[in-house]
Amino acid sequence: MPVTREEVIWAYRCILGREPESEDAIKGALFHPDLPSLRRAMMDSVEFLTALVSVGPVLSAAPQGRPWYRR
């Protein structure tokens, strides 16, 4: 089942820590077939990965292989 508008908004809030920048951004994310797909896309985004730089010591302690957030 494709993600809903509310799920997209909550993903922005919970994963990126902000509100969606526009209605177009919400509509653009509605193509994801399910929540795991939406989550992966947001967590693979430049915005999310850039934010992780500020928690570098946490990342350096993460096991090698798949990123910690995809386990």
Biopython code that builds the backbone (N, CA, C, O; Angstrom):
import numpy as np
from Bio.PDB.StructureBuilder import StructureBuilder

atoms = [
    (1, "MET", "N", (0.845, -1.174, 0.000)),
    (1, "MET", "CA", (0.000, 0.000, 0.000)),
    (1, "MET", "C", (0.895, 1.244, 0.000)),
    (1, "MET", "O", (1.770, 1.370, 0.856)),
    (2, "PRO", "N", (0.687, 2.162, -0.948)),
    (2, "PRO", "CA", (1.509, 3.375, -0.991)),
    (2, "PRO", "C", (1.370, 4.199, 0.293)),
    (2, "PRO", "O", (0.369, 4.110, 1.005)),
    (3, "VAL", "N", (2.383, 4.986, 0.562)),
    (3, "VAL", "CA", (2.352, 5.814, 1.765)),
    (3, "VAL", "C", (1.293, 6.902, 1.631)),
    (3, "VAL", "O", (0.920, 7.296, 0.526)),
    (4, "THR", "N", (0.823, 7.372, 2.769)),
    (4, "THR", "CA", (-0.194, 8.422, 2.790)),
    (4, "THR", "C", (0.462, 9.785, 3.027)),
    (4, "THR", "O", (1.635, 9.876, 3.388)),
    (5, "ARG", "N", (-0.310, 10.814, 2.818)),
    (5, "ARG", "CA", (0.160, 12.183, 3.057)),
    (5, "ARG", "C", (0.603, 12.349, 4.507)),
    (5, "ARG", "O", (1.661, 12.920, 4.772)),
    (6, "GLU", "N", (-0.195, 11.856, 5.439)),
    (6, "GLU", "CA", (0.141, 11.960, 6.865)),
    (6, "GLU", "C", (1.437, 11.218, 7.189)),
    (6, "GLU", "O", (2.243, 11.705, 7.982)),
    (7, "GLU", "N", (1.648, 10.052, 6.591)),
    (7, "GLU", "CA", (2.884, 9.303, 6.826)),
    (7, "GLU", "C", (4.097, 10.074, 6.315)),
    (7, "GLU", "O", (5.151, 10.075, 6.951)),
    (8, "VAL", "N", (3.945, 10.722, 5.177)),
    (8, "VAL", "CA", (5.047, 11.529, 4.630)),
    (8, "VAL", "C", (5.366, 12.682, 5.586)),
    (8, "VAL", "O", (6.532, 12.936, 5.888)),
    (9, "ILE", "N", (4.343, 13.366, 6.052)),
    (9, "ILE", "CA", (4.560, 14.493, 6.970)),
    (9, "ILE", "C", (5.256, 14.013, 8.235)),
    (9, "ILE", "O", (6.201, 14.652, 8.697)),
    (10, "TRP", "N", (4.807, 12.906, 8.797)),
    (10, "TRP", "CA", (5.438, 12.391, 10.021)),
    (10, "TRP", "C", (6.857, 11.896, 9.769)),
    (10, "TRP", "O", (7.709, 11.992, 10.653)),
    (11, "ALA", "N", (7.122, 11.371, 8.582)),
    (11, "ALA", "CA", (8.490, 10.958, 8.259)),
    (11, "ALA", "C", (9.413, 12.173, 8.238)),
    (11, "ALA", "O", (10.530, 12.114, 8.752)),
    (12, "TYR", "N", (8.951, 13.270, 7.648)),
    (12, "TYR", "CA", (9.743, 14.506, 7.678)),
    (12, "TYR", "C", (10.027, 14.915, 9.120)),
    (12, "TYR", "O", (11.162, 15.238, 9.469)),
    (13, "ARG", "N", (9.004, 14.900, 9.940)),
    (13, "ARG", "CA", (9.168, 15.329, 11.327)),
    (13, "ARG", "C", (10.110, 14.419, 12.098)),
    (13, "ARG", "O", (10.996, 14.896, 12.807)),
    (14, "CYS", "N", (9.922, 13.112, 11.964)),
    (14, "CYS", "CA", (10.693, 12.154, 12.775)),
    (14, "CYS", "C", (12.095, 11.896, 12.243)),
    (14, "CYS", "O", (13.034, 11.741, 13.024)),
    (15, "ILE", "N", (12.248, 11.848, 10.931)),
    (15, "ILE", "CA", (13.553, 11.498, 10.357)),
    (15, "ILE", "C", (14.399, 12.740, 10.087)),
    (15, "ILE", "O", (15.586, 12.767, 10.412)),
    (16, "LEU", "N", (13.798, 13.758, 9.501)),
    (16, "LEU", "CA", (14.556, 14.963, 9.162)),
    (16, "LEU", "C", (14.424, 16.050, 10.217)),
    (16, "LEU", "O", (15.162, 17.035, 10.192)),
    (17, "GLY", "N", (13.486, 15.879, 11.147)),
    (17, "GLY", "CA", (13.345, 16.834, 12.235)),
    (17, "GLY", "C", (12.768, 18.173, 11.829)),
    (17, "GLY", "O", (13.059, 19.198, 12.446)),
    (18, "ARG", "N", (11.950, 18.161, 10.793)),
    (18, "ARG", "CA", (11.367, 19.423, 10.333)),
    (18, "ARG", "C", (10.076, 19.131, 9.578)),
    (18, "ARG", "O", (9.748, 17.986, 9.269)),
    (19, "GLU", "N", (9.364, 20.205, 9.297)),
    (19, "GLU", "CA", (8.154, 20.102, 8.484)),
    (19, "GLU", "C", (8.552, 20.030, 7.006)),
    (19, "GLU", "O", (9.604, 20.546, 6.629)),
    (20, "PRO", "N", (7.736, 19.404, 6.176)),
    (20, "PRO", "CA", (8.014, 19.421, 4.737)),
    (20, "PRO", "C", (8.049, 20.860, 4.228)),
    (20, "PRO", "O", (7.284, 21.706, 4.691)),
    (21, "GLU", "N", (8.932, 21.131, 3.280)),
    (21, "GLU", "CA", (9.103, 22.504, 2.805)),
    (21, "GLU", "C", (7.953, 22.991, 1.929)),
    (21, "GLU", "O", (7.751, 24.197, 1.787)),
    (22, "SER", "N", (7.204, 22.069, 1.344)),
    (22, "SER", "CA", (6.113, 22.488, 0.476)),
    (22, "SER", "C", (5.159, 21.325, 0.227)),
    (22, "SER", "O", (5.452, 20.167, 0.526)),
    (23, "GLU", "N", (4.027, 21.678, -0.324)),
    (23, "GLU", "CA", (3.064, 20.648, -0.727)),
    (23, "GLU", "C", (3.656, 19.792, -1.848)),
    (23, "GLU", "O", (3.379, 18.596, -1.932)),
    (24, "ASP", "N", (4.463, 20.400, -2.698)),
    (24, "ASP", "CA", (5.115, 19.640, -3.774)),
    (24, "ASP", "C", (6.053, 18.584, -3.209)),
    (24, "ASP", "O", (6.143, 17.487, -3.760)),
    (25, "ALA", "N", (6.753, 18.891, -2.122)),
    (25, "ALA", "CA", (7.646, 17.915, -1.496)),
    (25, "ALA", "C", (6.843, 16.725, -0.967)),
    (25, "ALA", "O", (7.270, 15.576, -1.086)),
    (26, "ILE", "N", (5.697, 17.008, -0.392)),
    (26, "ILE", "CA", (4.833, 15.928, 0.109)),
    (26, "ILE", "C", (4.358, 15.075, -1.062)),
    (26, "ILE", "O", (4.453, 13.848, -1.027)),
    (27, "LYS", "N", (3.849, 15.730, -2.090)),
    (27, "LYS", "CA", (3.354, 14.995, -3.259)),
    (27, "LYS", "C", (4.457, 14.173, -3.906)),
    (27, "LYS", "O", (4.213, 13.070, -4.395)),
    (28, "GLY", "N", (5.674, 14.711, -3.906)),
    (28, "GLY", "CA", (6.794, 13.993, -4.507)),
    (28, "GLY", "C", (7.172, 12.724, -3.768)),
    (28, "GLY", "O", (7.761, 11.817, -4.356)),
    (29, "ALA", "N", (6.844, 12.647, -2.494)),
    (29, "ALA", "CA", (7.177, 11.461, -1.699)),
    (29, "ALA", "C", (6.069, 10.420, -1.702)),
    (29, "ALA", "O", (6.270, 9.306, -1.218)),
    (30, "LEU", "N", (4.918, 10.758, -2.229)),
    (30, "LEU", "CA", (3.781, 9.833, -2.206)),
    (30, "LEU", "C", (3.933, 8.644, -3.146)),
    (30, "LEU", "O", (3.120, 7.721, -3.104)),
    (31, "PHE", "N", (4.964, 8.649, -3.994)),
    (31, "PHE", "CA", (5.157, 7.532, -4.925)),
    (31, "PHE", "C", (5.744, 6.298, -4.246)),
    (31, "PHE", "O", (5.733, 5.214, -4.829)),
    (32, "HIS", "N", (6.253, 6.443, -3.027)),
    (32, "HIS", "CA", (6.871, 5.294, -2.347)),
    (32, "HIS", "C", (5.832, 4.216, -2.088)),
    (32, "HIS", "O", (4.727, 4.512, -1.634)),
    (33, "PRO", "N", (6.181, 2.967, -2.374)),
    (33, "PRO", "CA", (5.207, 1.881, -2.246)),
    (33, "PRO", "C", (4.882, 1.503, -0.800)),
    (33, "PRO", "O", (3.842, 0.906, -0.524)),
    (34, "ASP", "N", (5.790, 1.861, 0.120)),
    (34, "ASP", "CA", (5.561, 1.502, 1.525)),
    (34, "ASP", "C", (6.459, 2.349, 2.421)),
    (34, "ASP", "O", (7.321, 3.087, 1.944)),
    (35, "LEU", "N", (6.240, 2.226, 3.730)),
    (35, "LEU", "CA", (7.021, 3.026, 4.685)),
    (35, "LEU", "C", (8.513, 2.707, 4.666)),
    (35, "LEU", "O", (9.317, 3.635, 4.744)),
    (36, "PRO", "N", (8.925, 1.438, 4.568)),
    (36, "PRO", "CA", (10.368, 1.185, 4.508)),
    (36, "PRO", "C", (11.050, 1.887, 3.330)),
    (36, "PRO", "O", (12.180, 2.357, 3.459)),
    (37, "SER", "N", (10.374, 1.958, 2.196)),
    (37, "SER", "CA", (10.939, 2.647, 1.038)),
    (37, "SER", "C", (11.086, 4.144, 1.306)),
    (37, "SER", "O", (12.109, 4.741, 0.968)),
    (38, "LEU", "N", (10.077, 4.741, 1.905)),
    (38, "LEU", "CA", (10.136, 6.166, 2.255)),
    (38, "LEU", "C", (11.249, 6.418, 3.268)),
    (38, "LEU", "O", (12.015, 7.372, 3.135)),
    (39, "ARG", "N", (11.330, 5.562, 4.274)),
    (39, "ARG", "CA", (12.369, 5.712, 5.301)),
    (39, "ARG", "C", (13.765, 5.618, 4.683)),
    (39, "ARG", "O", (14.628, 6.443, 4.982)),
    (40, "ARG", "N", (13.995, 4.631, 3.831)),
    (40, "ARG", "CA", (15.310, 4.477, 3.193)),
    (40, "ARG", "C", (15.660, 5.709, 2.376)),
    (40, "ARG", "O", (16.791, 6.193, 2.429)),
    (41, "ALA", "N", (14.696, 6.217, 1.624)),
    (41, "ALA", "CA", (14.956, 7.393, 0.782)),
    (41, "ALA", "C", (15.331, 8.599, 1.635)),
    (41, "ALA", "O", (16.263, 9.331, 1.303)),
    (42, "MET", "N", (14.619, 8.804, 2.718)),
    (42, "MET", "CA", (14.932, 9.953, 3.569)),
    (42, "MET", "C", (16.263, 9.774, 4.275)),
    (42, "MET", "O", (17.017, 10.734, 4.435)),
    (43, "MET", "N", (16.556, 8.561, 4.696)),
    (43, "MET", "CA", (17.801, 8.326, 5.426)),
    (43, "MET", "C", (19.009, 8.256, 4.488)),
    (43, "MET", "O", (20.151, 8.343, 4.938)),
    (44, "ASP", "N", (18.762, 8.102, 3.216)),
    (44, "ASP", "CA", (19.844, 8.156, 2.227)),
    (44, "ASP", "C", (20.003, 9.557, 1.636)),
    (44, "ASP", "O", (20.879, 9.779, 0.801)),
    (45, "SER", "N", (19.165, 10.497, 2.061)),
    (45, "SER", "CA", (19.210, 11.847, 1.505)),
    (45, "SER", "C", (20.454, 12.599, 1.981)),
    (45, "SER", "O", (20.998, 12.317, 3.048)),
    (46, "VAL", "N", (20.884, 13.549, 1.176)),
    (46, "VAL", "CA", (22.024, 14.394, 1.530)),
    (46, "VAL", "C", (21.741, 15.129, 2.837)),
    (46, "VAL", "O", (22.628, 15.267, 3.679)),
    (47, "GLU", "N", (20.519, 15.597, 3.006)),
    (47, "GLU", "CA", (20.155, 16.327, 4.225)),
    (47, "GLU", "C", (20.360, 15.474, 5.472)),
    (47, "GLU", "O", (20.947, 15.938, 6.449)),
    (48, "PHE", "N", (19.882, 14.235, 5.446)),
    (48, "PHE", "CA", (20.014, 13.360, 6.608)),
    (48, "PHE", "C", (21.476, 12.989, 6.843)),
    (48, "PHE", "O", (21.959, 13.045, 7.974)),
    (49, "LEU", "N", (22.177, 12.612, 5.781)),
    (49, "LEU", "CA", (23.575, 12.188, 5.929)),
    (49, "LEU", "C", (24.464, 13.341, 6.374)),
    (49, "LEU", "O", (25.420, 13.127, 7.120)),
    (50, "THR", "N", (24.170, 14.554, 5.933)),
    (50, "THR", "CA", (24.922, 15.720, 6.386)),
    (50, "THR", "C", (24.713, 15.938, 7.875)),
    (50, "THR", "O", (25.655, 16.267, 8.596)),
    (51, "ALA", "N", (23.482, 15.756, 8.337)),
    (51, "ALA", "CA", (23.190, 15.916, 9.761)),
    (51, "ALA", "C", (23.953, 14.888, 10.590)),
    (51, "ALA", "O", (24.299, 15.161, 11.740)),
    (52, "LEU", "N", (24.218, 13.724, 10.032)),
    (52, "LEU", "CA", (24.942, 12.685, 10.764)),
    (52, "LEU", "C", (26.398, 13.056, 11.023)),
    (52, "LEU", "O", (27.014, 12.543, 11.957)),
    (53, "VAL", "N", (26.943, 13.933, 10.208)),
    (53, "VAL", "CA", (28.336, 14.359, 10.389)),
    (53, "VAL", "C", (28.534, 14.943, 11.780)),
    (53, "VAL", "O", (29.601, 14.790, 12.374)),
    (54, "SER", "N", (27.512, 15.610, 12.299)),
    (54, "SER", "CA", (27.632, 16.224, 13.622)),
    (54, "SER", "C", (27.671, 15.191, 14.746)),
    (54, "SER", "O", (28.005, 15.527, 15.882)),
    (55, "VAL", "N", (27.335, 13.950, 14.442)),
    (55, "VAL", "CA", (27.409, 12.886, 15.457)),
    (55, "VAL", "C", (28.481, 11.874, 15.053)),
    (55, "VAL", "O", (28.319, 10.671, 15.256)),
    (56, "GLY", "N", (29.555, 12.368, 14.491)),
    (56, "GLY", "CA", (30.646, 11.534, 14.004)),
    (56, "GLY", "C", (31.123, 10.457, 14.949)),
    (56, "GLY", "O", (31.299, 9.318, 14.516)),
    (57, "PRO", "N", (31.345, 10.759, 16.241)),
    (57, "PRO", "CA", (31.824, 9.708, 17.141)),
    (57, "PRO", "C", (30.870, 8.528, 17.241)),
    (57, "PRO", "O", (31.310, 7.390, 17.406)),
    (58, "VAL", "N", (29.595, 8.779, 17.144)),
    (58, "VAL", "CA", (28.624, 7.683, 17.183)),
    (58, "VAL", "C", (28.787, 6.818, 15.951)),
    (58, "VAL", "O", (28.741, 5.591, 16.032)),
    (59, "LEU", "N", (28.977, 7.462, 14.809)),
    (59, "LEU", "CA", (29.119, 6.712, 13.568)),
    (59, "LEU", "C", (30.406, 5.905, 13.540)),
    (59, "LEU", "O", (30.420, 4.797, 13.004)),
    (60, "SER", "N", (31.470, 6.424, 14.094)),
    (60, "SER", "CA", (32.730, 5.694, 14.051)),
    (60, "SER", "C", (32.668, 4.439, 14.908)),
    (60, "SER", "O", (33.458, 3.516, 14.708)),
    (61, "ALA", "N", (31.746, 4.392, 15.852)),
    (61, "ALA", "CA", (31.597, 3.214, 16.696)),
    (61, "ALA", "C", (30.669, 2.179, 16.074)),
    (61, "ALA", "O", (30.550, 1.063, 16.580)),
    (62, "ALA", "N", (30.014, 2.546, 14.979)),
    (62, "ALA", "CA", (29.070, 1.628, 14.339)),
    (62, "ALA", "C", (29.831, 0.497, 13.653)),
    (62, "ALA", "O", (30.923, 0.713, 13.127)),
    (63, "PRO", "N", (29.264, -0.701, 13.655)),
    (63, "PRO", "CA", (29.903, -1.831, 12.975)),
    (63, "PRO", "C", (30.012, -1.565, 11.474)),
    (63, "PRO", "O", (29.224, -0.801, 10.916)),
    (64, "GLN", "N", (30.966, -2.182, 10.840)),
    (64, "GLN", "CA", (31.160, -2.028, 9.404)),
    (64, "GLN", "C", (30.086, -2.817, 8.660)),
    (64, "GLN", "O", (29.426, -3.678, 9.242)),
    (65, "GLY", "N", (29.916, -2.524, 7.396)),
    (65, "GLY", "CA", (28.908, -3.214, 6.599)),
    (65, "GLY", "C", (27.748, -2.293, 6.305)),
    (65, "GLY", "O", (27.940, -1.126, 5.961)),
    (66, "ARG", "N", (26.552, -2.814, 6.440)),
    (66, "ARG", "CA", (25.362, -2.005, 6.168)),
    (66, "ARG", "C", (25.283, -0.855, 7.151)),
    (66, "ARG", "O", (25.668, -1.002, 8.311)),
    (67, "PRO", "N", (24.783, 0.304, 6.695)),
    (67, "PRO", "CA", (24.628, 1.436, 7.615)),
    (67, "PRO", "C", (23.762, 1.047, 8.803)),
    (67, "PRO", "O", (22.856, 0.225, 8.665)),
    (68, "TRP", "N", (24.025, 1.620, 9.954)),
    (68, "TRP", "CA", (23.319, 1.265, 11.177)),
    (68, "TRP", "C", (21.812, 1.452, 11.063)),
    (68, "TRP", "O", (21.047, 0.724, 11.697)),
    (69, "TYR", "N", (21.378, 2.423, 10.261)),
    (69, "TYR", "CA", (19.957, 2.702, 10.190)),
    (69, "TYR", "C", (19.205, 1.769, 9.231)),
    (69, "TYR", "O", (17.987, 1.885, 9.097)),
    (70, "ARG", "N", (19.901, 0.860, 8.573)),
    (70, "ARG", "CA", (19.248, -0.069, 7.647)),
    (70, "ARG", "C", (19.268, -1.498, 8.170)),
    (70, "ARG", "O", (18.999, -2.437, 7.420)),
    (71, "ARG", "N", (19.578, -1.668, 9.421)),
    (71, "ARG", "CA", (19.633, -3.020, 9.995)),
    (71, "ARG", "C", (18.293, -3.475, 10.443)),
    (71, "ARG", "O", (18.157, -4.589, 10.950)),
]
sb = StructureBuilder()
sb.init_structure("model")
sb.init_model(0)
sb.init_chain("A")
sb.init_seg("    ")
for serial, (resi, resn, name, xyz) in enumerate(atoms, 1):
    if name == "N":
        sb.init_residue(resn, " ", resi, " ")
    sb.init_atom(name, np.array(xyz, "f"), 0.0, 1.0, " ", f" {name:<3s}", serial, name[0])
structure = sb.get_structure()
